[in-house]
Structure formats: structure tokens, C-alpha cells
Amino acid sequence: MNPQARHPSESMVIKSELVLPNDTNTLNNLMGGRLMYLMDVVGAICALRHCSHGVVTASVDNVSFKAPIALGNILTLEAKITRAFHTSMEVHIEVWAEDVLSRVKTKSNEAFFTFVALSADKKPLPIPEVIPETEREKELYAGALRRRQLRLILAGRMKPSEATELKALFENL
């Protein structure tokens, strides 16, 4: 094990905000762009904590809006690193909306963001390994390589024939 390896709990970020009128659209729901901004911020903080270097957002996987986040809701974002590759790392972000009056908390969104660690001269840097602890962390860690290969294929940086983890999913069908 790498002595610099870290557990996801060491870099986890939880941030809550109140949804105010300036954050909403004409339907009094949180604007998608504002949510993406907040997700990027918590993801970057998580990645910074993990690698102790500056980071940039390299990609954002599908962000599905499962439930609206209304004016007056408390928005809670939870970011946790799932896996580190050589110079990039995947961060899983979950978004919860809480109606304070009814005390109902709803999972609104989730996504995987990829960050790259950079040196002062803007060159990619090696990242410490991730050591998953909980069952959920182990599941996310195991799926991270498949998600990475899919991202690389979609970006045109990997040929589908090179995606060994994705191929393995279909070999037994």
C-alpha cells in the first residue's frame, strides 16, 4: 500500500445552503446552472483535500435532475472521492433537497466529476491512491474504472476495443 494513500472519509465534503430567490428560475426552482456550480465547488474541494494540489475539472458525467429543488429548500451536497487514477480522480456528488416545513428530504441529483491535479506550472501530477472502507465506497471504487473507460471512449481518447472493463461486462451475456 502506498503510504500516501487516503480513505474517502478524509476528503469528504458536506455543504448546505438555503435556496434563495436569486438562485431560482421563473418556476421558483433552483436553476440548473447554479446547482452545477455548487456541485463543481464541492467536488473540487474534495479533490483538493485528497491530493493537496490545485485541481481542474476534466469531465462531468450525466447529471440527471430527478426532483426539483424549490425556493426555501435546504440544499445539501455531499462529495466523496471514489477512485484515483494516475493524475485524475473521480468524485461522486449527491444532492439532497429538504423541505424544512414538512421535514421531507429528497435526493434530487447525483453525478460523477473527474478532476486532474496540477502542479504550479500547470503540469498533471500523480495522485494518492484511494482506500475504500465502506461497502458503498467499495462498490463505487469497483465501478470507477468502467465509468472512466466509458468517459475516455466518449471523449475519443480510447478505442472501444481497448476498454477491457467494459468488454468484461458483456462477455458472459
GITAJO-V799175 format. One line per field, one symbol per residue. phi: phi as a letter, one per 20 degrees, with the letter a starting at -180 (. if undefined). A space follows every 50 residues. Layout:
phi=???
//
This chain:
phi=.ffegcegffdgccccbefdgfedefemdgfgfffggffffffffgfgff dlbfccfeacfgddeebfdegnfeecdcdbfdaddfccbdcecdccddef femedcfebbadddcdecfgemdgdfdffddfdeffffffffefffffff gfffemdbegfeegffggfdfee
//
